[in-house]
Amino acid sequence: MKWWERELGVIEQIAKGLSNKAIAKKLFISEGTVANYITSILSKTGLEHRTQIAIYYLTGETRMSGE
C-alpha cells in the first residue's frame, strides 16, 4: 500500500492520541482536511475506527508500505 506523506503524518498523530483539531493545528491543515485523510486511511486499510489506526501504526504496519 502506498501512503502519501500527509497520511503518514496524520496516522502518527492519531497514534499519539491527538484530536482532529490538534492534528490540524500541528500539521497546519484544516480539521476538514484531517477528516478527509482519516476517511482515506480507513478506506485503504479496511479499518473502522481511529483507535484501530493507532494500533495499525504502533504494530509497524505502515513501515512496510509507506516508503
C-alpha positions in Angstrom: 0.0 0.0 0.0 1.4 3.4 -0.9 1.0 6.2 1.6 1.1 9.9 1.0 3.4 11.8 3.3 0.5 13.7 4.9 -1.4 10.4 5.5 1.5 9.1 7.4 1.7 12.3 9.4 -2.0 12.0 10.3 -1.5 8.4 11.3 1.4 9.2 13.5 -0.5 12.0 15.3 -3.6 9.7 15.8 -1.2 7.2 17.4 0.0 9.9 19.7 -3.7 10.4 20.8 -4.2 13.8 19.2 -7.7 15.0 18.3 -8.6 16.1 14.8 -8.3 19.7 15.9 -4.9 19.2 17.4 -3.7 17.3 14.4 -4.9 20.1 12.1 -3.0 22.7 14.2 0.2 20.7 14.3 0.2 19.9 10.6 -1.1 23.4 9.5 -4.1 22.0 7.7 -7.9 22.3 8.4 -9.9 19.9 10.5 -11.9 19.0 7.4 -8.7 18.0 5.7 -7.7 15.9 8.6 -11.1 14.2 8.5 -10.6 13.6 4.8 -7.3 12.0 5.4 -8.7 9.8 8.1 -11.5 8.6 5.8 -8.9 7.8 3.1 -6.7 5.9 5.7 -9.7 3.9 6.9 -10.7 3.1 3.3 -7.2 2.0 2.4 -6.7 -0.2 5.4 -10.2 -1.6 5.8 -10.3 -0.4 9.4 -13.3 1.2 11.0 -12.1 3.4 13.9 -9.2 5.8 14.6 -8.2 3.6 17.5 -7.5 0.9 15.0 -5.4 3.3 13.0 -3.2 3.9 16.1 -2.8 0.1 16.6 -2.0 -0.3 12.9 0.7 2.3 13.3 2.1 1.1 16.6 2.4 -2.5 15.3 4.6 -1.3 12.4 2.1 -1.9 9.6 2.7 1.4 7.9 6.5 1.0 7.8 6.5 -1.9 5.3 4.5 0.0 2.7 5.0 3.7 3.3 8.5 4.0 1.9 
